[in-house]
Amino acid sequence: MVEGLIGKTPEVNISIMSSFDFDESIDRRGTSSYKWDYDSRITGRTGLLAFWVADMDFRAAPAILRRIGKRLEHGILGYTGRPKSLDEALIAWLERRQGWRVGMGEILEMPGIVQSIHILVRELCAPEDGVVIQEPVYYPFRKAVEGSARRLLVNELSRGKDGRWSMDLDSLAAGMAEGGVKLLLLCSPHNPVARVWEREELLRLADICREAGVIVLSDEIHADLVFQRGRFVPWLSLSKERLPRSITLVSPTKAFNIPGLNVAFAIFSDQELRGQVRSILETYGISSGVSAPLNYAAAEAAWMEGEDWLDSMLAYVRENDILVRSALVDPLGPDSIAVLEGTYLEWICVAGSLMEEETVWNNLLDAGVWLSRGSQFGAAGAGFLRMNIACPRTRLETGLEKMHSALRT
């Protein structure tokens, strides 16, 4: 345990299993990797150590690779209906992992998390409707609202003296009381501030939205990236009497590092809303239940056979988190890194203004290290950087050495 950090570091109740080699360093350059092969196009520099895009530098779980290999051996990759066994695997996973019981009739296959957010913002809201996002937040949320020409409303998160972020629910309630709000986009767990929202926070949010007649769209792609089992509270697991009309988006792609094999589902608070969304998808020519066979195979293997790999990966990333805090506490100070309650994304305060953030970011690029700029996630993210630590430890150690030197200049 590294002393002098923000708050109390979450306890990890899982252990590393030696059968998975997370220390293996795999060169991803030359594979058209967005994370590793686009540095010159995006930053104007080459040969950078990439800690920006939120995918892992770990080989996928052996169970997933075996299932894909078996499917490829068949030799025919034709149109494939979604197998009932995949829905059953999802339902069993949600109950076992998150304590959330979902019925088969509550599920609807979606075209992807980000694509779904864009479609639902556009189709559930009229141009005059307000859509609330809680910045700093995953930047496609803002893009979905602005790209749909809907009315963007920002309810900024608040950063406490201990460095922990929270929802400004008083401000949210006051804004919603004025009317005109149709939809709130919830990021749970939160990217980039790494919060796993507590039940009481979510219940108060539910009360506010229900009273205002606001639909909640909860992006829970990071739900399984939580370091304390049972800590995550699924939005739709809250008391039905207190929930507003709601949609939750889930996917195995983030937790199991298979974002190139797109699979996503929506789960609904009521059948009327499910039917409405199904009709929306049909207008876009999107038919539920016909996708790539490899995607289905990977998702089913993740939920049926991938739990040991996931627990081992989380334990490894937790050790990476401790390493990051130990390495950066000197140049940045003890209150600079938010406690990593969920995700594998460190949220690091490096400056007090946007101009300082740009300077620090460029200094790090000059040192050969590429992180995400906090201002990408909204004005409230200015002065922060986001760092993906789901990578082999030797790579992280090299990056931290470069960062330590650059941050002291």
N, C-alpha and C positions, 0 to 999 in steps of 0.2 A: 504494500500500500504506500503510495507516494503522499507525503504529508503536504499541507499547505495548499490544497486544491480547493475549488469551489465546492461548498456544501459537502455532502457525504457521497462517496463513490458507491454506485449500486453494487450489491453483492451478487457474485456469480455462483450459481449452484449447479454448474455443469463442469465436466472435466474433459480435457483433451484426449482424444482416442488416437493411439499411435498408428492406426491403420490408414489414416488420412494424412497426406504429406502437404501441409500448407506452406512449408518452407520451400517447396519446389519453385524455382524461378523459370517461368515460361516466357519466352520472347514473343510478344504479340505484334511486333512491327512486321509489316509486309502482309498482314491479313486484312487490310482495309479497316482496321480497328479505329473507331471514331475516337477512342481515348488516346491511342498511341500514334496513329498515322496522320493526324490532322494538325499537328503542332505548327508547322510552317504556315499553313493556310489561316490558322486562327490567331497565332501569336507572332508570326514572322520569325520564329526561332526554330531550331531543330535540335534533336537529341535530348529533349527534356524528359525528366522523370515525371510521369503523369499521376497526379493525385486529385484530378478534377472530376471527370464524369463518374456517376454513381453506378459503376459495375465493378465486380471483383476481379483480381488477378489470380484467382484460384481456379484450378481445374474443377469442372462440375462434378457432382457426386457420382461415384462409380455406378450406383443403381440407375441413374439417369442415362449415363453413357451406354450401359449394357442394354437398356430398354430401346434406345435409339438404334444401337447396332443390330439388335434382333429384328427391328422393323425394317432396317435397310437390307438385311439378308433376304427378306422376302422378295425384294427386287421391284415391286410395283408400288408407286407412290401416287395412286389415283385419288379422286375425290373421296373424302372420308367423313362419315358422320360421327358426331361426338358420341363416344360410347357411354352407356349408362354407368359403367364402372368408374368413369372419371368423375361424374357428379357424386357418386357414392364415396369416392376417395376424398373429394373436397369436403363433403358433409362430415365424414368421420374425422378429418383433420381439424376442422373448426371446433368440433366438440372436444376432441382430445387435447388440442394445443391451446385453445382459447376459451374453453368452457361455454361455447356458443352453439346452441341447437338451431339448426336451419333445416327447413323442409325442402324436399325435392322441387315442389312447385313454386318456391320463392326465388329460384335461380334463373338467370338469363345470361347466356353467353354474350360477350361484348367484343368489339373489335380491338381493344387495347385500352389501357388506363387513360393515357393522354388523349387518344382519339375520342374516347367516350366522354371525357370532360368537355371537349370542344363541342361535340354533337349535342350533349345535354344542355349546356349553357345556351346554345343557339335555339334549341327546339323547345325547351321548357320555359324560356323567358321571352317576352316581347321586348322590342328595342327600348322602351321606356322603363323596363323593370330594372331594379337594382340588384346587383350580385356582389355579395360580400366576400372578400378574401382577407386573410389575417397575415399580413407581412411582418417580418421577412418570411417568404414562403416560396416553395418550388415555383420557378418562374413561368411554367406553362399555365398556371392558374390565371395570372394576369393576361397572358397572351390569349387564352380562351375567351376571356371577357372582352378584351379590346378587339380581338379579331372578329368577334360576332357583333361588334358595335352595340353591345349592351352597356348599361350604366354601371361603371366600376365604383365600388365603395370599399375603402380600405379601413379595416379595424386593426390597427397595429398592435402587435404583441408588446408587452412591457418587460423590460429587463430589470430585475431586482438588484439590490446592492450585492447580493451573494452570487450574481451572475446567472441566476436561473430565470428563464423566461416564463411568462404566464399570459393568459388571455385577459384583455381589458374588457371584462364582461359588463361593467357599469356603462362604459362608453357605447358598447354594442347595443345594450338594452335601450339607451336613450336614442340612438340612431334609428333603431327599428321601430320605436314608438311613433316616429314621424310618418311611417308608412312607405309604401312604394318598393319594398324589398321583396324579391321573389325567391332568391336562392342564396345559400351560404355554402361555400366550398371549404370543407374541413380537411386538414392534413393530419392524419393520426396513424402512427406516431408522426411527429412533426419533422419535416425536412425544410430548412436546415438546422433548426435550433436543438434538435435531438431530444425533445420532450416526449415522454409517454404520458398522455393526459390522465389525470386521476378521475375516479368515478364522480366525485362531487363537482369537479369542474365541468365534466360532460353533462351531468344532470342539470346544472344551472343553465348551461348553453341550450340544452333541450327545452327547458322551460321558456326561455326567452324566444326561441324560434317558434315553438308551438303557439305561444300567445300571439305572436306577430303573424302567424300563418305562413312562415317561411319554410321552404323545402331545404333539407340538408343533404348535400352530396359529399359523402365521406370517402376520401382516398386512403385506403388501408393497405397499400402495397408493402409498407414496411412493418406490418403487424407482427411478423415472426422474427424480426430482428430486434428483440428485446432481451436484456441481459438478466432479468429476473423472471422466472417462469410464473405465469399467472398475473403479472403486473399490467399487461395490456388489457384494456377494456374495449371490446368491440362496440361501436356506436349502436348497432341494432340489438345489442344484448341488454340495453337499458330498459327500464320499466316502460311497457307499451303505453301506459296511461300518461306518461310524461313526454314520450317521443313525438316530434312533429312528423309529417310525411318525409320519408327518408329513402335514400339509395346509398348502399355501400359498394365500393369497387374493391375487388380482391384479385390477387394474382400470385402465382408461385415464382414469377420471373426474377424478382429482386432478391428474395431470401435465398434462392437456390442458384443464382447467377446464370440464368438462362434468358436474358432479355432479348436475345436474337431469335428466340422461339416463342413468339407472342401468343399468350393465352390470358384471358381476363374474363371475369364474371361480375355481374351485378346481382345484389341481393336487395330485396325491397321490403318496405314496411307494410305494404298492402297490395292486393292483386290489381286494383284499379291503376295504380301507378306502374306496376309491371306491364300491364296491358298497354298503357300509353307509350311506354318506352319501346315495347316490342313493335308497335305500329310505326314509331319514329324510325327504328332501324330498317324496317321494310321499305320505307320511302327512300332510304339511301341504298337500297339494293343489298342490304346486309342480312343474310339469312342465318339465324342461329343454328349451330350444329353441323356446319360444313366448314372444316378448316384443314390445315396441314396435318397430315398423320404424324409427323415427327413432333409437332408441338403438343398434340394430345398425349403421345407416348411419354414425352419428357415430363409433362405436368402430372400425369398419373403416377409415374415412378417417384417423383419428388414427394408427393403427399402420402404414398403408400410405403415407400422404402427409404426416404431421405432424411429421416429424423435424426439418426445418429450423426450423419455428416453435418447437419445444421447445428446441432448442439456443440460438436467439436469445433466447427468454424467460429461460432460465437465465443467460445472460450479462447480461441486463438486471437480473435479480434480484440477481446477484452484485454489480453496481455499487450497487444499493440497500443491500446488506449493508455495503459499505464506508462508505457515507454514514451509516448508522445508527451504526456504531462510532465514526466521527469525531465525530458530533454528541453522543453520550451518554457518551463517555469522560470528559469534564469533570465533569458532575454525579454520575456513578456510580462512576468509577474504572476502571482498566484490566482488572480481573479480574471484571467484572460480566456480560459477555455471552459465552455459550458460542460456540466456533467453529462456524460454520454449515457442517457437512460435508454435510448433506442437508436436504431440505424447504425451504420458504420462510418458516419460523417461527423468529423470534429468541426465545431463552430468556434472560431478563434478570433478574439478581438485583437486587432493589430494597430489600430489607429483611432483617432477621434473625429475624423472627417473623411469625406469622399476623396479629397485630394491626397490626403495621407495614405489612404487605402491604395490608390493607384500607384503611388510611389513605392510602397512596400511590395505590391504585387509585381511591379516591373523589376524591382531589385531581386525578388525571388526568381523571376524568369531569367534574369542575367546570371543568377547562380545555378540555373539548370533545373529549377523546380516549378511545377505548374499546378497551382491550386485554382479553385473557383473564386471569383470576386464576390464579396458579400452584397454589393450594390445590384448584382444581377437579380437578387431576390427581393428587391424593393428598397425604397429609401431608408427603411428601418435597418437594413443590412449594411449600410455604409460604414466602413471602418472595420469590417469583418472579412475573414476568408473561410471557405469551406474546404476541408481536407478529407479525402477518401482514404481510410487506413486499412481497407480490406485487401491486403497485399502481403507478399512474403516479408518476413521480418528484416532480412538483410537489405532489401530494397527500401524499406521504411527507414532503417538506420542510416543508410546513405543519404536519403532525402532530408532527414532531420539534421544531419551534420551540415549539409548545405544551408538549410534554413537557419540553423543556429548562428552560423557565420554571417549570413545576409541580414538577419534581424538585429544584429549587434552593431551594424554600420550606420 
